[in-house]
Amino acid sequence: MLKGKKIILGITGSIAAYKAAFLVRELTKEGAEVKVIMTQDSTEFITPLTLSTLSNNPVLIDWKDASDNWNNHVELGLWADLLLIAPCTANTLAKMNSGICDNLLMATYLSAKCPVAFAPAMDLDMFQHFTTQNNISNLVTHGCHLIDSEEGELASGLVGKGRMAEPENIVQFVQDFFKPQSNQKKKLKNKRILITAGPTYEAIDPVRFIGNRSSGKMGIEIARKASEMGAKVHLVLGPSQETTIDLKDCKVTRVESAEEMFKIVSENIKKLDIGIFSAAVADYRPKNPANQKIKKKGETLDLELIKNPDILKYAGEQKAKFGYKLVGFALETNNEEENAISKLEKKNLDLIVLNSLQDKGAGFSTNTNKISIIDRHNKILKFELKSKAEVAEDILNVIVNEF
């Protein structure tokens, strides 16, 4: 499956470096050509000779090798189809995030024109530290691919998250990464997909409104990816602050209020194959919005709110009549899975996408997201933190498989 693929494996100074031998062996067995770059610290955990023997290539550590040949980091960055850093220590994560270039691996990373994947490996407290989590989130935001750490016993004796993913799981990631996407694209060809995205703004007066922090980024990425997979996409977008939407092959209808969004959805719902409702619709709106700006008078201001149309519930009620599939979203702060399952049932959904404001890098206005997807049988698929573009692909791949 990996025949002809050129992979640079970067190994950094973690006890998990011993697993690199298994990783190199499996990648080469799958047909990949592997070149190994080690940091000096990593040589304390596994010998270059072992990895050179398994990869059938010289192992690179310094700017010059034993024969005094110059190792050109630019050429290495151009050669590879994938730069895979496994294990990736907290120190290396920090260097990647800040652009520190003090060894051959970091120089190659900064020169690489290919995709970059990294598999963190460190102790529990180091992994959970906010600086490490910020570094991971920032790298994912800028397009690097996270192979998430696994839970288990750590070198310190602690038990928790921080173990490097097992070599077989990393190889599976690489195989999936290079898997042709053409078949997936055909499966959504000509499917009519309606997507709602962004917030709604409910007017208090001509100046002020009730709204929320939704950016619409997640729905926009779903629309973009669905279009790439061959679907006929109609995006109903609330007042997003995103200025570069660039959805050439999608129909985009801009709305502001929940009532406006409901109107567009109700007019188009009978034409659907799939509805993906990611919009963060305001539950209530002011009953009597003022025609003129409300002037400050007293210490308090009372607003009477009335319920907005429940767009997702309406779509669930119409589903049997028109025969489409329906996907909803749930953003929770507590009892996440329980509340999401309840929403799936009450709104008559086929799938629900759950994310939590408790997860670092997930939620409103970020470029990343961490989701779980729950089906009607309460089966839960959990995904690691990824860019919203990658999350959109995960969601649509599940839709393809389920529907």
Secondary structure, DSSP 8 states (H G I E B T S, - for coil): --TT-EEEEEE-SSGGGGGHHHHHHHHHHTT-EEEEEE-TGGGGTS-HHHHHHHHTS--B-SSB-TT--B--HHHHHHH-SEEEEEEE-HHHHHHHHHT---SHHHHHHHH--S-EEEEE---HHHHHSHHHHHHHHHHHHTT-EE---EEEE-TTS-EEEEE---HHHHHHHHHHHHS--HHHHHTTTT-EEEEEESB--EESSSS-EE-----SHHHHHHHHHHHHTT-EEEEEE-S--------TTEEEEE--SHHHHHHHHHHHGGG-SEEEE--B--SEEESS--SS-----SS-----EEE---HHHHHHHHHHHHT-EEEEEEEESSSHHHHHHHHHHHTT-SEEEEEETTSTT-STT-SEE--EEEETT--EEE---EEHHHHHHHHHHHHHHH-
